[in-house]
Amino acid sequence: MQSSRVRLMLVALLGVFAFAAVAAAAAQAEEAPRWTIGGKILEKGETHFITAKIYTTTENPVFTLQTGLKTITCGAVRLASGVLLGSSAGNPGTNNEVIEFFGKCKVTGNGTGCKVKEPIKTRPVKSELVETEKGTKASLLVEFKPAEENVKEFTKIEFEAEAGGKCEVASTAVSGEVVACVRTDPKTGGIGELITLESEKKEATSWLLETRNGVSSVWLIAGGEGKQREIGLKERLTAFGEEATLKGVALVLLADKNGKTEETNWSPLP
């Protein structure tokens, strides 16, 4: 009889310990940035279309891809396709998109009388919400990379010579990853504020994405656990066979399936 009571007590204690362990794990789980639309979190399996266009600033009036001696500029950007992907708790919101750069694209440093074939269309791209570092003072980033497994090439840019001109290079692959910081859309010109985890969690009809160069690591939260992810030399953006930078600002809005803009409030912070 005594042994039965002891066994019951042991079972009860084990149950308490197991519950405490689960509760502790839940308490320690990190909250990942996730999409919300109209005050509701976009859950795993849920999607919503998005659209984008260039946001012109004094510092970045165009999108600029630059290496040591070569520069490509384009005056416009759009999404050939774009969709927000919902996520479960503890996992970041993600996107799928195909991006097109166009609008009087120009190249310098690649011969004379050489022009860019438009539009410059990317492969399918996957992006996800990440942070600059661990903690509430971190700012919000979006990390873009080719969606296909083991593929590093974003796009291939082709050039053609005008009459009497010559291109030194007929085409170049653009490979690696791109990181953009999330900013508010002031709607009155100028650049908006950086979004940090301390920012008020409010929704808006549009957000700005400003490409950020020189990012060597990001804080990624998955499964409720955060870790520092290094962006090594092999993952950094390259063009013309050397390291490159991309500068520009895009305005991102919700859209219907036909790409028509929706005036609906949404946010990258739940």
ROVO-794971 format. One record per residue: x, y, z of N, C-alpha, C, O in turn. Coordinates in steps of 0.001 Angstrom, whole numbers, padded with zeros to 6 digits, always signed. Atoms other than C-alpha are relative to their C-alpha. Layout:
BEGIN
XYZXYZXYZXYZ...
END
This chain:
BEGIN
+000835-001207+000000+000000+000000+000000+000868+001255+000000+000624+002221-000723-000917-001127-000070+002861+002312+000960+000690+000238-001337+000849+001377-001776-000704-000126+001294+004664+001578-002313-000910+000600-001060-000439+001345-001919+000951-000568+000966+001507+002437-004299-000105+001512+000177-000154+002268-000793+000064-001434-000249+001304+005806-002592+001267+000710-000488+001212+001805-001048-001275-000583+000450+004976+006447-003302+000009+000146-001517+000438+001166-002057+000039-000055+001472+004458+005597-006970-000910+001124-000469-000578+001853-001403+000928-001065+000370+001454+007924-007147+000629+001383+000206+000462+002283-000617-000661-001266-000275+003466+010721-005557+001072+000299-001046+001221+001439-001487-001043-000171+001009+006323+010160-008003-000604+000408-001340-000090+001291-002027+000673-000337+001262+003939+010241-010964-000483+001448+000029-000341+002185-000948+000497-001367-000130+002379+013455-009651+001139+001009-000096+001017+002045-000749-001151-000901+000048+005797+015037-009120+000558+000126-001414+000914+001217-001859-000484-000024+001379+006911+014053-012613-000899+000853-000880-000429+001581-001754+000943-000818+000759+003749+015621-014004+000213+001480+000257+000167+002293-000666-000254-001400-000366+004451+018848-012115+001269+000485-000673+001293+001581-001233-001269-000391+000615+008066+018908-013356-000148+000178-001506+000394+001118-002088+000201-000081+001449+006976+018252-016935-000756+001270-000368-000411+001965-001323+000785-001218+000259+004385+021031-016773+000866+001239+000189+000793+002181-000601-000874-001142-000274+006943+023407-015262+000997+000196-001127+001299+001323-001520-000972-000090+001095+009429+022557-018010-000644+000589-001250-000051+001424-001933+000715-000523+001170+006841+023222-020721-000291+001485+000181-000128+002273-000751+000313-001396-000279+005805+026483-019059+001244+000874-000112+001198+001986-000638-001252-000764+000072+009431+027583-018729+000429+000193-001438+000867+001277-001821-000375-000090+001416+010107+026803-022389-000873+001010-000717-000396+001790-001540+000926-000943+000635+007009+028734-023416+000337+001430+000400+000257+002357-000406-000323-001343-000471+008058+031665-021253+001250+000534-000674+001365+001738-000904-001253-000410+000603+011507+031719-022853-000091+000154-001513+000831+000689-002128+000128-000064+001454+010212+031487-026429-000019+001456-000454-000689+002297+000146-000053-001365+000529+010985+034592-028475-001139+000232-000986-001506-000648-001765+001063-000378+000931+008247+036388-030335+000629+000479-001303+001418+001424-001306-000538-000384+001307+009072+036611-034031-000879+001071-000636-002086+001090-000398+000824-000976+000727+007951+039551-036198-000896-000714-001011-000428-001546-001788+000972+000655+000880+004792+038517-038071-000906+001043-000626-001093+002127-000074+000894-000923+000688+002432+040154-040533-001350+000071+000691-001875-000945+001146+001390-000157-000409-000870+041581-039354-000724+000813-001061-000143+001708-001674+000839-000734+000953-003692+042813-041578-001331+000295+000688-002029-000610+001146+001256-000373-000643-006610+044766-040188-000085-000455+001437-001158-000832+001908-000013+000372-001406-005538+043969-036626+000049-001495+000267+000010-001919+001421-000008+001458-000163-005395+040210-037256+001310-000569-000528+001750-000217-001623-001248+000624+000424-002215+038137-037429-000244-000886-001213-001212-001645-001256+000062+000870+001169-001642+036484-040786+000613-001340+000404+001833-001473+000502-000438+001296-000521-001445+032872-039632+000595-000881-001103+000445-000606-002293-000592+000950+000933+000413+029987-041241-001072-000555-000947-002137-000983-000502+000951+000467+001002-001324+028975-044482-000823+001120-000604-001471+000933-001633+000727-001154+000528-002852+032430-044969+000945+000865-000832+002138+000942-000540-000815-000829+000893-001621+034770-047725-000729+001294-000349-001935+001428-000142+000601-001230+000514-002191+038230-049118+000943+000604-001022+002154+000645-000803-000819-000585+001053-000972+039889-052309+000535+001374+000423-000085+002093+001206-000594-001317-000215+001325+042911-052217+000470+000581-001332+000616-000133-002324-000564-000678+001164+002585+045454-054709+001048+000980+000498+001092+001291+001688-001062-000915-000405+005545+047841-054710+000357+000942-001138+000144+000638-002311-000501-000956+000986+006949+050887-056462+001147+000772+000630+001335+000731+001846-001133-000755-000526+009989+053111-056122-000498+001161+000847-001527+001768+000553+000265-001157-000849+009976+055728-053367+001217+000900-000131+002300+000559+000344-001123-000874+000326+012147+058626-054453+000373+000886+001178-000478+001567+001750-000527-000900-001024+014325+060398-051892+001169+000784-000586+001675+000449-001657-001134-000805+000458+017047+063018-052239+001261-000860-000089+002044-000741-001032-001189+000848-000029+019679+060443-051303-000095-001142-001002+000916-001546-001577+000194+001138+000895+018194+057643-053413-001137+000281-000980-002241-000237-000809+001061-000302+000974+016256+059043-056396-000271-001160-000949-001317-001203-001597+000136+001179+000859+016796+055758-058289+000522-001204+000769+001080-001059+001857-000661+001187-000541+017796+052172-057548+001368-000115-000668+001470-000057-001894-001360+000013+000507+021574+051881-057919+000731-001268+000413+000848-001563+001603-000854+001165-000228+023646+048706-058246+001414+000412-000383+001657+000830-001515-001340-000531+000247+027327+049532-057940+001088-000964+000444+001009-001575+001509-001230+000696-000359+030674+047752-057994+001113+001045-000021+000841+002245-000007-001112-000941-000016+034148+049284-058032-000019+000996-001143+000159+002193-000917-000088-000866+001173+034002+050677-061581-001287+000065-000818-001405+000889-001724+001223+000059+000813+030547+049835-062903-001222+000352+000845-001315-000017+002016+001223-000425-000683+027172+051330-061991-001202-000190-000916-001161+000156-002097+001271+000131+000722+023634+050458-063068-001065+000727+000803-001183+000517+002011+001097-000702-000673+020697+052740-062249-001307-000266-000738-001329-000372-001964+001333+000158+000575+016970+052210-062803-000960+000912+000746-000886+001040+001968+000885-000987-000584+014224+054744-062217-001304-000535+000542-002119+000240+001043+001275+000553-000458+011415+052342-061302+000169-001450+000425+001105-002132+000008+000026+001396-000436+010639+049039-059606-001457-000424+000151-002315+000400+000469+001346+000539-000188+007556+046802-059492+000116-001483+000333+001176-002088+000170+000049+001437-000262+006535+043315-058435-000768-000673-001134-001946-000390-001353+000705+000812+000984+005739+040941-061267-000967-000922+000732-002031-001263+000216+000891+000734-000901+004266+038890-058432+000522+000216+001416+001726+000344+001633-000418-000196-001379+004292+039341-054685-001097-000413+000959-002267-000087+000755+000996+000472-000950+002579+037731-051721+000615-000118+001388+001730-000613+001548-000366+000216-001393+002813+037861-047936-000410-001413+000390-001473-001891-000006+000299+001351-000479+002957+034429-046285-000107+000029+001516+000803+000492+002204+000198+000020-001438+001551+033947-042824+000904-001004+000689+001529-001840+000037-000887+000883-000764+003408+032144-040050-000633-000342+001337-001534+000351+001811+000470+000401-001322+002787+030326-036793+000776+000773+001060+001797+001389+000755-000645-000727-001094+003738+031798-033416+001449-000433+000148+001766-001621+000079-001420+000305-000154+007486+032042-032909+000755-000108-001297+001955-000384-001296-000637+000081+001316+008186+032068-036648-000279+001280-000785-001377+001830-000697+000142-001293+000664+008752+035125-038869-000934-000035-001203-001086-001068-001855+000748-000144+001238+006452+036365-041593+000962-000012-001179+002088+000474-001070-000849+000088+001189+007828+035715-045079-000758+000526-001219-001959+000789-001161+000578-000452+001276+007221+036837-048671+000519-000893-001118+001589-001492-001008-000482+000509+001287+007457+035356-052142-000222+001101-001022-001295+001704-001052+000167-001041+001004+008059+037773-055006+000918-000204-001191+001929-000902-001106-000865-000166+001159+009479+038347-058451+000062+001495-000253-000967+002142-000443-000190-001453+000052+010943+041844-058757+000499+000413-001380+001322-000275-001986-000458-000543+001283+011397+043924-061908+000501+001432+000189-000179+002269+000784-000564-001347+000031+013656+046967-062265-000063+000504-001434+000286-000218-002368+000150-000544+001351+012999+049254-065223+000036+001521+000103+000407+002061+001145+000079-001455-000042+012575+052922-066145+001303+000683-000344+001991+001208+000531-001213-000661+000485+015427+054257-068253+001243-000477+000744+002040+000329+001223-001189+000567-000643+018013+051899-066776+001252+000393-000793+001242+000397-002024-001254-000411+000627+021566+053024-067493+001164-000758+000621+001102-001175+001778-001222+000616-000508+025018+051475-067148+001173+000896-000346+001246+001438-001449-001252-000718+000246+028359+053244-066798+001158-000913+000380+001032-001758+001266-001175+000817-000295+031813+051692-066799+000033-001306-000757+000898-002144-000503+000051+001240+000769+030861+048953-069260+000121+000300-001498-000683-000161-002308-000191-000363+001396+032191+050395-072496-000672+001322-000314-001038+002081+000583+000656-001236+000443+030708+053215-074543-001203-000351-000862-001187-001335-001602+001200+000280+000770+027265+053401-076071-000604-001339+000351-001114-002044-000519+000527+001289-000474+026189+050418-073966-001241+000260+000840-001235+001148+001693+001235-000199-000757+022654+050118-072597-000504-001304+000607-000095-002397+000215+000560+001139-000735+020697+047825-070293-001269-000484-000683-002106+000320-001094+001248+000568+000501+018039+045458-071597-001016-000009+001139-000750-000550+002213+001050-000084-001020+014809+046137-069679-001171-000919-000326-001406-001254-001487-000293-000229-001416+013189+045036-067534+001044-000990+000512+001291-002027-000104-000872+000948-000701+015710+043434-065192-000905-000788+000941-001409-000248+001926+000957+000821-000755+013650+040565-063799+000733-001037+000837+001584-001766+000328-000669+000946-000880+014722+038517-060804-000590-001406-000144-001689-001589-000668+000552+001334-000224+014326+034816-060254-001027+000113+001140-001129+001169+001764+000856-000038-001191+011687+033901-057645+000839+000278+001247+001883-000338+001462-000724-000448-001188+012776+035556-054406-000812-000335+001241-002038-000222+001246+000637+000218-001301+012023+034591-050816+000565+001025+000968+001776+001240+001004-000475-000942-001010+012216+037182-048063-000675-000306+001326-001773-000861+001366+000576+000235-001316+011639+037011-044333+000367+001135+000945+001371+001823+000762-000221-001037-000999+011390+039357-041382+001066-000460+000993+000944-001519+001608-001079+000273-000953+014571+039431-039293+000279+001280+000777-000365+002304+000551-000329-001149-000828+016139+041798-036774+001499+000267-000041+002280-000609-000409-001420-000333+000026+019457+043608-036463+000773-000725+001092+001951-001037+000919-000668+000597-001154+020247+042020-033103-001058-000522+000958-002256-000361+000724+000925+000479-001015+018712+040394-030052-000393+001145+000919+000433+001994+001253+000433-000993-000974+016618+042552-027752-000970+001009-000560-001151+001114-001773+001070-000915+000396+013957+045217-027814+000509+001216-000766-000274+001885-001441-000541-001155+000716+016302+047888-029207+000356-000336-001444+000799+000536-002191-000304+000418+001376+016774+045891-032423-000954+000679-000975-002102+000965-000635+000881-000518+001047+015420+047341-035650-000360-001121-000958+000334-002133-001053+000576+001043+000845+013396+045379-038152+000604+000045-001403+000763+001115-001990-000565+000134+001335+014896+044120-041413-000803-001016-000795-001531-001834-000232+000505+001048+000881+013733+042123-044419+001194-000524-000791+001905+000242-001441-001127+000622+000690+016263+039679-045839-000507-000710-001262-001396-001558-001196+000400+000567+001288+015937+038764-049532+001070-000962-000503+002266-000688-000403-000931+000955+000611+017493+035722-051184-000754-000810-001049-001981-000886-000995+000678+000844+000988+016773+033456-054182-000792-001104+000688-000320-001712+001649+000877+000978-000640+013902+031119-053349+000413-001442-000270+000142-002328+000541-000365+001363+000373+015329+028079-055118+001163-000504+000840+002100+000240+001129-001029+000623-000821+017457+025692-053068+001323-000029-000745+001374-000370-001927-001366+000041+000549+021216+025982-053665+000202+000917-001207+001129+000712-001991-000164-000989+001077+020718+028904-056104+000361+001332+000637-000333+001799+001540-000458-001273-000559+022609+032118-055367-000274+001174-000927-000162+002330-000518+000169-001064+000980+021805+034064-058530-001375+000645+000110-002399-000023-000031+001240-000771-000035+019177+036788-058132-000552+000200-001404-001732-000025-001675+000412-000342+001360+019099+037757-061767+001216+000033-000906+002357-000027-000449-001056-000183+000996+021105+038069-064953-000334+001266-000783-001390+001361-001409+000211-001262+000704+021462+041558-066398+000715-000073-001354+001900-000399-001429-000582+000041+001343+022019+041752-070150+000150+001413-000562-000635+002310-000254-000290-001302+000597+023477+044641-072132+000029-000119-001518+000262-001197-002064-000113-000035+001457+023382+045663-075771+000589+001339-000433+000328+002376+000176-000659-001212+000481+025426+048168-077744-000913+000783-000929-001614+000218-001768+000703-000864+000935+023838+051123-079437+000840+000122-001270+001972-000357-001314-000737-000145+001258+024868+052024-082988+001341+000675+000256+001401+001774+000807-001343-000546-000171+028625+052577-082968+000584-000201+001383+001718+000199+001643-000473+000207-001364+028912+051549-079323+000552-001390+000217+000546-002227-000686-000556+001312-000342+030500+048611-077551-000136-000242+001495+000189+000623+002309+000092+000409-001405+029785+046770-074298+001195-000887+000335+001467-001857-000373-001133+000826-000401+032820+045383-072494-000471-001380+000449+000176-002390+000170+000576+001253-000501+030640+042720-070848-001424-000104-000521-002203+000842-000400+001329+000174+000597+027542+041290-072550-001078-000249+001051-002248+000059+000823+000974+000282-001064+025873+040206-069292+000733-000222+001306+001934-000492+001321-000581+000295-001305+026457+039804-065591-001055-000638+000898-002221-000244+000888+000877+000585-001018+024952+037604-062910+000063+000872+001251+001122+001382+001614+000062-000679-001295+023814+039316-059718-000390-001067+001024-001478-001639+000960+000205+001107-000937+024117+036890-056824+000139+000472+001442+000659+001555+001713-000148-000287-001415+023924+036810-053048-001299+000343+000682-002362-000131+000278+001160-000378-000793+021538+038352-050539-000099+001522+000104+000894+002237-000027+000251-001429-000186+019970+041774-050012-000773+000174+001298-001707-000576+001582+000685-000309-001252+018906+043251-046680-000566+001411-000088+000113+002327-000552+000630-001325-000005+016472+046162-046322-000559+000282+001386-001070-000621+002048+000592-000377-001280+015415+048066-043217-001429+000492-000239-001739+001042-001296+001404-000391+000097+011729+048746-042566-000169+001382+000615+000282+001634+001732+000245-001357-000473+010661+052378-042216-001481+000344-000172-002189-000265-000975+001359-000492+000175+007381+054185-041803-000086+000838-001273+000911+001403-001722+000253-000848+001160+005862+055944-044804-000581+001320+000504-001732+001351+000939+000504-001270-000536+005552+059635-043814-001123+000611-000831-001877+001455-000347+001050-000457+000921+003276+060268-046822+000086+001496-000315-000787+002044-000988-000164-001437+000256+004559+063842-046914+001373+000300-000596+001824+001445-000585-001342-000171+000518+007939+063272-048551+001035-000298+001066+000717-000368+002253-001056+000333-000947+011268+062465-046966-000058-001470+000370-000923-002208-000104-000094+001400-000401+012227+059176-045351-000617-000171+001383-000481+000701+002240+000663+000236-001277+010273+057649-042478+000925-000514+001076+002127-000661+000852-000768+000471-001149+011415+056391-039087+000299-001492-000114-000481-002262-000674-000328+001419-000092+013189+053099-038566-000974-000692+000952-001359-000134+001979+000873+000782-000869+010952+050406-037102+000855-000837+000933+001654-001654+000476-000697+000812-000985+012349+048946-033901-001019-000841+000757-002224-000614+000649+000916+000836-000777+010894+046313-031611-000651+000788+001124-001648+000351+001699+000605-000875-001000+010207+049147-029169-001061+000914-000614-001804+001584+000103+000956-000874+000668+008126+050956-031796-001429-000389+000365-001729-001549+000644+001418+000274-000244+004424+051286-031199-000516-000931-001099-000302-000688-002287+000457+001000+000969+002781+048309-032858-001288+000470-000672-002389+000032-000338+001158-000533+000711+000513+050206-035185+000050-000428-001462+001101-000794-001988+000097+000375+001408-000690+049457-038689-000072+001249-000876-000410+002335-000404+000065-001086+000971-000504+051622-041814-000311-000605-001360-000199-001818-001541+000329+000522+001332-001532+051328-045460+001239-000294-000826+001167-001032-001809-001223+000212+000784+002092+051401-046675+001222+000087+000897+001200+000737+001942-001270+000012-000727+005658+050804-045481+001140+000180-000992+001001-000127-002176-001173-000179+000846+009093+051660-046827+001043-001078+000292+001248-001475+001439-001136+000904-000126+011925+049214-047477+001212+000688-000614+001237+000964-001814-001221-000666+000460+015357+050842-047727+001155-000993+000048+001484-001513+001114-001102+000958+000025+018227+048629-048846+001116+000470+000911+001447+001655+000957-001063-000326-000963+020972+048489-046257+001217-000858-000327+001148-002087-000308-001225+000698+000359+024531+047597-047245+000913-000166+001216+000792+000551+002210-000970+000209-001072+027317+046269-045064-000521-000793+001175+000138-000841+002213+000541+000824-001084+025092+044026-042926+000713-001345+000000+000667-002077-000988-000783+001240-000069+027240+041121-041760-000716-001115+000746-000301-002272+000677+000765+001032-000701+024676+039313-039592-001386+000534+000327-001601+001745+000384+001362-000359-000392+020988+039287-038659-000435-000924+001125+000128-002003+001307+000569+000818-001070+018978+037976-035712-001280-000628-000550-002251+000070-000842+001123+000741+000568+016586+035287-036968-000679-000810+001088-000026-001552+001823+000768+000768-000976+013819+033855-034803-000826-001042-000739-001613-000706-001624+000748+001110+000605+012422+030461-035788-000302-001023+001080+000572-001377+001871+000381+000957-001030+010493+028005-033646+000099+000579+001401+000309-000154+002367-000065-000643-001300+010506+030555-030833+001402+000179+000536+001582+000603+001678-001399-000096-000440+014305+030511-030668+000783+000902-000940+000771+000700-002155-000777-000919+000814+016539+033316-031870+001448-000401-000105+002001-000998+000819-001426+000264+000168+020027+032971-033252+000582+001020-000981-000106+001515-001874-000692-000918+000893+022572+035204-034935+000387-000746-001268+001054-001779-001211-000343+000631+001273+022884+034349-038612+001001+000878-000728+000716+002032-001050-001054-000753+000670+026105+035427-040263-000265+000066-001510-000696-000914-002118+000048-000160+001449+026054+036806-043807+001449+000084-000464+002044+001162-000492-001412+000079+000344+029464+035683-044971+000300+000522-001390-000588+000983-002108-000431-000481+001312+031458+036606-048033-000732-000717-001129-001029-000110-002158+000655+000771+001058+029779+033834-050036-001452+000414-000190-002021+000187-001258+001404-000401+000092+026311+035254-049296-000169+001466-000409-001282+001892-000715+000128-001431+000294+027082+038914-050008-000265+000245-001478+000071-000568-002339+000414-000344+001353+025798+040637-053099+001217+000212-000904+002166+000900-000528-001068-000164+000977+028045+040422-056164-000583+000274-001385-001685-000166-001712+000327-000248+001412+027900+041678-059763+001315+000256-000724+002261+000779-000135-001229-000131+000784+030502+041705-062524+001175-000714+000683+002331-000323+000522-001039+000798-000637+032402+039154-060450+000631+000620+001227+001664+000138+001692-000548-000630-001200+032989+041466-057480-001122+000455+000925-002289+000494+000535+001012-000403-000983+031225+042668-054340-000720+001262-000470-000109+002174-001026+000825-001099+000483+028372+045062-055059-000871+000550+001120-001067-000093+002151+000965-000597-000926+026015+047418-053239-001264+000344-000777-001214+000638-001971+001270-000385+000593+022353+048107-053916-000621+001074+000876-000819+000862+002072+000611-001094-000739+020810+051437-052891-001341+000353-000628-001464+000438-001850+001308-000380+000486+017159+052375-053157-001054-000175+001072-000819-000831+002086+001113+000095-000947+013827+052695-051367-001256-000400-000762-001565+000182-001802+001250+000442+000615+010602+050870-052235-001164+000244+000950-001033+000107+002166+001245-000168-000741+007064+051641-051116-000831-001260-000219-001103-001636-001359+000708+001282+000091+005123+048448-050340-001419+000160+000547-001626+000726+001620+001417-000102-000373+001311+048196-050185-000686-001342-000232-000199-002184-000986+000830+001174+000264-001333+045500-050026-000667+000153-001361-000867+001268-001844+000636-000040+001317-002982+044553-053323-000963-001165-000137-000916-002126+000631+000862+001136+000313-005694+042356-054779+000727-000910-000989+001879-000650-001336-000658+000978+000865-004966+039413-057086+000402+000573-001351+001240+000002-002048-000337-000649+001268-004828+041769-060074+001076+001067+000156+001430+001749-000806-001051-000977-000237-002180+043954-058454-000495+001393+000319+000307+002320+000430+000553-001309-000319-004538+046825-057667+000196+000296+001480-000090-000544+002333-000292-000396-001371-003563+048711-054517-001239-000015+000886-002320+000400+000469+001071-000003-000998-005700+048213-051405+000347+000988+001114+001482+001011+001589-000201-000952-001097-006088+050939-048790-000371-000663+001321-001284-000229+002023+000264+000766-001219-005994+048454-045934+001208+000121+000928+002351+000057+000474-001094-000095-000961-003941+048842-042758+000625-001366+000262-000074-002374+000356-000732+001236-000278-001258+046223-042100+001324+000350+000665+001680+001525+000757-001218-000267-000734+002014+045836-040238+000915-001226+000018+000440-002357-000080-000939+001102-000183+005194+043733-039910+000215-000330+001468+001011-001214+001785-000119+000267-001432+004849+043814-036118-001376-000350+000558-002278+000487+000532+001312+000397-000521+001982+041843-034535-000373+000740+001277-001448+000512+001832
END
